[in-house]
């Protein structure tokens, strides 16, 4: 099993550009989520989904869009990149109760110049 | 709202010693889960251990155990016989078992194991 696959691993954007961070899981998990990690801080929730067609905002949703058309995929879209969005982005998935732990992707390091 | 507090920004421990990483939490939920994750310098997030709020026994996974004190709202991670490879950032996190599965993280503790 591949687990949670994130692409790309690294990305440099210019201010104002848009892009999509990809996340795919092959574990049939209902729950998927996006986090960002900034230096000296823990992970903060951007958006999450409890199943195909269902998404909701987390703690820091501004500037990001998500959709979930399939169980497997949960892309994160940056609409107009800003330097404040320079961060490491993690995608995670789990079964509904989360008791087995959330599986994280390897992360995407995004720099906005 | 749920909140996780990790009060130790950094810890230094001699190899083979046991180490306790502190975690306190705040929630009004009756059913919740507590997690510990390890983040080595390579950056990936590695799941270590889970404790449900209704579990009466402390969770254990190999050298890791979770010292769960519900009344004090603490969920400390204990690593026995530390190894050089244990040097990493450690994050405590929690979620609500029913409903939306949002995982809330603390700020982390950087653990350094000295030879």
Interface residues (C-beta under 8 A of the other chain):
Chain A: X31 X33 X35 X40 X41 X42 X43 X44 X45 X48 X50 X56 X58 X88 X90 X92 X94 X96 X97 X98 X99 X100 X101 X102 X103 X104 X106 X107
Chain B: X4 X33 X35 X37 X43 X44 X45 X47 X50 X52 X91 X93 X95 X97 X100 X101 X102 X103 X104 X105 X106 X107 X108
